[in-house]
Amino acid sequence: MKTQLRKKPAARPFFQYPRKWLLAALLFSQTLLAIDVYQFDTPQQEALYRHLTEELRCLVCQNQNIADSDADLAKDLRQEVAQFVKQGKTQEEIIDYLVQRYGDFVRYSPPVRIDTIVLWTLPFAVLLFGGWGLIRTIKANNQTNAAAIAKTHSQPTSADSPTEPDS
């Protein structure tokens, strides 16, 4: 009986695989839908828009700026900022409007005032109290360990103590 070796079929080009094309199109279409495209009259307006969207905080995500956030509120804020920039409003006017509407939290770096002093001092206070507590705990553990070691060294061991005869 004679066995025949089967030849490996020739590799087909990528475009001949419709399922792979469909998968690639679906993957890339989602990333294209997430991009906001606004047309500005001047490059200065576009630069102002980019600067503002990177400087303003997303109120939903809280750790992202509105340029990077996919939240619906961030999309609305980007659209609102784009409209203000197209209307020719200044950076201060746009930020003042958003602060009036959403509060100082919308800014990544709120101004230092009496009502925002807690935002500026709280991280340092937490760091100081945490360091103080850590040092205090370490000192207390060292003292406890030193006392335990001294106690074990001061007690005679069974080899050092005389044994009493059994009666």
Residue pairs with C-beta under 8 A, 6 or more apart in sequence:
14 20
14 21
15 21
34 70
36 75
36 78
36 79
36 82
38 46
38 49
38 82
38 86
40 46
40 49
40 82
40 85
40 86
41 86
45 85
45 86
48 85
48 91
49 81
49 82
49 85
50 67
51 91
52 81
52 85
52 91
52 94
52 95
53 65
53 66
53 67
53 78
53 81
54 65
54 67
55 65
55 95
55 107
55 108
56 65
56 66
56 77
56 81
56 95
56 98
56 106
56 107
56 108
57 64
57 65
57 66
57 105
57 106
57 107
57 108
58 64
58 65
58 66
58 68
58 69
58 71
58 73
58 74
58 77
59 73
59 102
59 105
59 106
60 69
60 71
60 72
60 73
60 74
61 69
61 71
61 74
64 74
65 108
66 74
66 77
66 78
66 81
67 78
77 98
80 98
81 94
81 98
84 93
84 94
84 97
85 94
89 97
95 107
98 106
99 106
99 107
104 110
104 111
104 116
104 119
110 116
110 119
112 120
